[in-house]
Amino acid sequence: MRIAILGTHGIPARYGGFETCVEEVAVRLVERGHQVTVYSKTEGDGAKRSIYKGVEVVRFPKFRRQALDYGFQGVITTAHASTSNADVLHFFGCDHVPFALLGRLAGKGVVLTVDGLEWNRKGYPLSYRLYLRSFAELAMVLPDVTVADSKSSQKWYYERTGKNPTYIPYGTTISNGVDLRILEEFGLEVGKYVLFVGRLVYEKGAHTLIEAFKSVKTDLKLVIIGDVLSPGDYVRRLREAADERTIFLGYVHGAAFETIRNAALVYVHPSLFDGTSISLLGALGAGKSIVSSDLQENIDVAQDAVVYFQKENASDLSHKLQELLDNPKRIEELGQEAVVRARDLFDWERITDAYEGVYRSVHRIVKKS
């Protein structure tokens, strides 16, 4: 099959869950003999093409103003893909619901993956949240197949439309390798720090962790991996609130990221809003002892393999984290449980199998019509 993937920042993955999913699945699909094109963004003028691990990447220039960029990218990439030889167009994000109709009208099979209930993100402007919510139910109407990455999202759509999205979570890899030279470059030591990974936006909850960590009695450092494309007041407040044990590393990718994650003693996931979190899955695959907010989407992913605290409750997080750090045996047990869950439920090969099955079903629908 010929598959075009739209609506993400593109690959290689350097942003979030959508991009990681696209890279992991697209590369595997190419290895299975499919032709995959991923639409991306680039600096500069004109469209650019390249090949990444066998995947064709088509990059269009982006606008500095996000509102203009969204409209431009949606229209131009959908038009390009709709007039290509692609059999299936796969959109990521509920903001691409309107573009799914254009793909259908062009005679393409259309798949849409939704990532949580995005209109609930407090970091989005109210106008954009209302825009997303205004056509949410159409996500179950306009595409041929709609995919939800979390059980909670699947339930929400079913309760409102009577139609059940196909549940396909993100995956993860089992990874525990550590490069001591990389740790030395960052001034870190194995098992000597607590880790947070995520974009520095309100919904990811870094503020709760930074506040909680102040009360934790430990010589461990708190390492923050992540940033935002345009830092503002929230990031400034995080840095001002952090104590002297906190290290902000910004964006870290590739082997350096894996080493820093794998060498952490405890991983904290304090999100206030999520779908299936790619960073939480990564921590499971790395065999980390995890403390997570009790958001239902996080419980869906990790079940009994992590310690939970009350969402956005810094006092409860401080207590749970202190309790865990004082119990090395429990840290080891949680790490073992995390690996088992990751291996059994979130293997990328199985995720690719699921998406390949969806593409085949959509392709058959189009061929019959």
C-alpha positions in Angstrom: 0.0 0.0 0.0 0.9 3.7 -0.4 0.3 5.6 2.8 0.6 9.3 3.5 0.8 10.6 7.1 -0.2 14.2 7.8 -0.7 16.5 10.8 2.5 16.1 12.8 5.8 18.0 13.1 7.4 15.2 11.1 10.3 12.8 11.5 12.8 12.1 12.9 10.8 12.5 16.1 11.9 15.5 18.1 8.6 16.8 19.6 6.0 14.5 21.1 3.9 11.3 21.1 2.5 11.7 17.6 5.9 12.1 16.0 7.4 9.2 17.9 4.4 7.0 16.8 4.8 8.1 13.2 8.5 7.3 13.1 8.2 3.9 14.8 5.3 2.8 12.7 6.4 4.3 9.4 9.8 2.8 9.4 8.4 -0.7 10.2 5.8 -0.4 7.5 8.5 0.4 4.9 10.4 -2.7 6.1 7.2 -4.7 5.4 7.2 -3.4 1.8 4.8 -0.5 2.0 5.5 3.0 0.6 5.2 5.7 3.2 5.3 9.4 2.9 5.4 11.7 6.0 4.5 15.4 5.7 6.6 17.7 7.8 7.6 21.3 8.3 10.8 23.1 7.5 12.5 26.5 7.7 13.0 28.3 4.4 11.2 28.5 1.1 9.7 25.8 -1.1 8.9 22.1 -0.6 11.8 19.8 0.2 12.0 16.0 -0.1 14.3 13.6 1.6 14.4 9.9 2.7 14.6 8.9 6.3 15.1 5.2 7.0 13.3 4.4 3.8 10.4 6.8 4.5 9.9 9.7 2.1 9.7 13.0 4.0 8.0 16.0 2.3 8.6 19.3 4.1 6.7 22.5 3.5 7.8 25.8 4.9 6.2 27.0 8.0 4.8 30.4 9.1 6.1 32.0 12.3 2.5 32.8 13.4 1.0 29.5 14.6 -2.5 30.3 13.5 -1.5 31.0 9.9 0.8 28.0 9.9 -1.9 25.6 11.0 -4.3 26.6 8.2 -1.5 26.7 5.5 -0.1 23.3 6.5 -3.5 21.7 6.7 -4.6 22.9 3.3 -1.4 22.5 1.3 -0.4 19.1 2.7 -3.9 17.7 2.3 -4.1 19.0 -1.3 -0.7 17.5 -2.1 -1.5 14.1 -0.6 -5.0 14.0 -2.1 -3.5 14.5 -5.6 -0.7 12.0 -5.0 -0.8 8.2 -5.7 -1.4 7.5 -2.0 -4.0 4.9 -1.2 -4.6 5.9 2.4 -4.2 9.3 4.1 -3.6 9.1 7.8 -4.2 12.4 9.8 -3.0 12.8 13.4 -4.9 15.2 15.7 -8.6 16.1 16.1 -7.8 19.6 14.6 -7.5 17.7 11.3 -11.1 16.5 11.2 -12.2 19.0 8.6 -9.3 17.9 6.3 -10.5 14.3 6.5 -13.4 15.3 4.3 -11.1 16.6 1.6 -9.3 13.3 1.5 -12.6 11.4 1.2 -13.8 13.6 -1.6 -10.5 12.9 -3.4 -11.3 9.2 -3.3 -8.7 8.3 -0.7 -9.0 6.1 2.3 -8.9 8.2 5.4 -7.7 7.4 8.9 -7.7 9.8 11.8 -5.9 9.3 15.1 -7.2 11.5 18.0 -5.0 12.3 21.0 -7.1 12.7 24.1 -9.7 15.4 24.4 -7.5 18.2 23.1 -10.0 21.0 23.7 -9.5 20.5 27.4 -5.9 21.7 27.2 -5.7 24.9 29.3 -2.6 26.0 27.4 -4.6 26.5 24.2 -6.4 29.8 23.6 -10.1 29.7 24.3 -11.0 30.4 20.7 -8.9 27.4 19.5 -10.4 25.1 22.2 -13.9 26.1 21.1 -12.9 25.4 17.5 -11.7 21.9 18.3 -14.8 21.1 20.4 -17.2 22.4 17.7 -16.6 19.5 15.4 -15.3 16.8 17.8 -18.2 14.4 17.1 -17.5 14.6 13.4 -14.2 12.7 14.1 -16.4 9.6 14.1 -18.2 10.6 10.8 -15.7 12.1 8.3 -12.8 9.6 8.3 -13.2 5.9 7.2 -11.7 4.8 10.5 -11.0 6.8 13.7 -8.3 5.6 16.1 -8.1 6.6 19.8 -4.8 6.2 21.6 -6.4 5.9 25.0 -9.3 3.9 26.5 -10.7 7.2 28.1 -10.9 8.9 24.7 -12.5 5.8 23.2 -15.1 5.8 25.9 -15.9 9.6 25.4 -16.5 9.2 21.7 -18.6 6.1 22.1 -20.8 7.8 24.8 -21.5 10.8 22.5 -21.8 9.2 19.1 -22.6 5.5 19.7 -19.6 4.6 17.5 -16.5 3.1 19.0 -13.1 4.3 17.8 -10.4 1.7 17.2 -8.1 1.6 20.2 -4.5 1.6 19.3 -2.1 3.0 21.9 1.5 4.1 21.4 4.2 1.6 21.9 7.6 1.5 23.5 10.9 -0.4 23.4 12.7 -2.3 26.1 15.8 -0.2 26.8 18.2 -0.2 29.7 21.5 0.8 28.1 23.6 3.5 29.7 26.6 5.4 28.2 28.6 6.7 31.1 30.5 9.1 28.8 27.2 10.8 28.0 26.2 11.0 31.7 29.6 12.6 32.5 29.0 15.2 29.8 25.8 16.2 31.5 27.3 16.1 35.0 25.0 13.2 36.1 25.6 9.8 37.8 23.6 6.6 37.6 20.8 6.4 40.1 21.5 9.8 41.5 18.6 11.8 40.2 14.8 11.9 39.8 13.6 12.5 36.2 10.8 14.5 34.5 10.4 14.3 30.7 7.9 16.4 28.8 7.1 19.7 27.1 7.1 22.6 29.6 3.5 23.4 29.4 0.9 23.6 32.2 -0.8 20.3 31.3 2.4 18.3 31.8 2.5 19.3 35.5 6.2 20.1 35.9 5.2 22.9 38.4 3.6 20.3 40.7 6.8 18.2 40.7 9.1 21.2 41.2 7.0 22.4 44.2 6.8 18.9 45.7 10.5 18.2 45.3 11.4 21.2 47.6 10.0 19.2 50.5 11.7 15.9 49.7 14.6 15.1 51.9 17.2 13.7 49.5 20.6 14.4 48.0 19.3 13.4 44.6 19.0 15.9 41.8 15.8 16.6 39.9 16.5 16.6 36.2 14.0 18.2 33.8 14.2 17.2 30.1 12.0 19.2 27.8 11.2 22.7 26.7 8.7 24.5 24.4 9.3 26.1 21.0 8.5 29.6 22.3 9.2 29.8 26.1 7.1 32.2 28.0 6.0 33.1 31.6 5.2 29.5 32.6 8.8 28.4 31.8 10.2 31.4 33.6 8.1 30.7 36.7 9.3 27.1 36.7 12.9 28.1 36.7 12.3 30.7 39.5 10.4 28.1 41.6 13.0 25.4 41.3 15.6 24.8 44.1 19.3 24.4 43.7 19.0 20.6 43.2 17.1 21.1 39.9 18.7 20.9 36.5 17.0 22.0 33.3 18.5 20.2 30.3 16.1 21.5 27.6 15.5 19.2 24.7 17.6 16.1 24.6 17.2 13.5 21.9 18.6 10.2 20.6 21.2 8.2 22.5 21.7 11.0 25.0 18.1 11.0 26.0 17.9 7.3 26.3 21.0 7.2 28.6 19.7 9.9 30.8 16.3 8.3 31.1 17.7 4.8 31.7 20.1 6.0 34.4 17.5 7.8 36.5 16.5 6.3 39.9 12.8 7.3 39.7 10.7 8.8 36.9 7.9 11.2 37.8 4.9 11.8 35.5 2.8 14.5 37.0 0.5 15.3 34.0 -2.9 17.0 34.3 -4.0 16.1 30.8 -2.8 13.2 28.6 -3.7 10.6 26.1 -1.4 7.6 26.0 1.8 9.3 27.1 4.8 8.4 25.1 7.1 9.4 27.9 5.3 7.3 30.4 5.5 4.3 28.1 9.2 5.0 27.6 9.8 4.9 31.3 7.9 1.6 31.6 10.1 0.1 28.8 13.2 1.4 30.5 12.2 -0.4 33.7 11.9 2.7 35.8 10.3 3.0 39.1 7.5 5.5 38.4 5.4 8.0 40.4 2.4 9.2 38.3 -0.6 11.5 38.7 -3.8 9.6 39.0 -5.2 10.8 35.7 -7.3 8.1 34.3 -5.3 8.0 31.0 -2.2 7.3 33.1 -3.9 4.5 35.0 -5.1 3.0 31.7 -1.4 2.8 30.6 0.3 1.7 33.8 -2.3 0.0 36.0 -0.5 -1.4 39.2 3.0 -1.0 37.8 3.4 2.6 39.3 2.8 4.6 42.4 0.0 7.2 42.0 -0.5 10.6 43.6 -3.5 12.9 43.5 -3.3 15.0 40.4 -1.8 18.5 40.9 -1.4 17.8 44.7 2.2 18.8 45.4 1.9 17.6 49.0 0.7 14.2 48.1 3.4 13.9 45.4 6.1 14.9 47.9 4.8 12.3 50.4 4.7 9.5 47.8 8.1 10.3 46.4 9.7 10.5 49.8 8.1 7.1 50.7 9.5 5.5 47.6 13.0 7.0 47.9 13.2 5.6 51.4 12.4 2.1 50.1 15.1 0.8 47.7 13.5 -2.6 47.5 10.2 -1.1 46.3 12.0 0.9 43.7 13.5 -2.3 42.3 10.1 -4.2 42.4 8.3 -1.4 40.5 11.0 -1.4 37.8 10.6 -5.1 37.2 6.8 -4.7 37.0 7.1 -1.8 34.6 9.2 -3.9 32.1 6.7 -6.7 32.2 3.8 -4.4 31.4 5.7 -2.7 28.6 6.7 -5.9 26.9 3.2 -7.5 27.2 1.1 -4.6 26.0 3.0 -1.9 24.2 5.4 -3.5 21.8 5.9 -1.4 18.6 5.6 -4.4 16.3 2.1 -5.1 17.7 1.2 -1.5 17.3 2.4 -1.6 13.7 0.4 -4.8 13.1 -2.7 -2.9 14.3 -2.2 0.1 12.1 -1.4 -2.1 9.1 -4.7 -3.9 9.7 -6.5 -0.6 9.7 -4.9 0.6 6.5 -5.8 -2.7 4.8 -9.4 -2.4 5.8 -9.6 1.2 4.6 -7.9 0.3 1.3 -10.4 -2.5 0.7 -13.3 0.0 1.4 -12.0 2.4 -1.2 -11.3 -0.2 -3.8 -15.0 -1.5 -3.5 -16.4 2.0 -3.9 
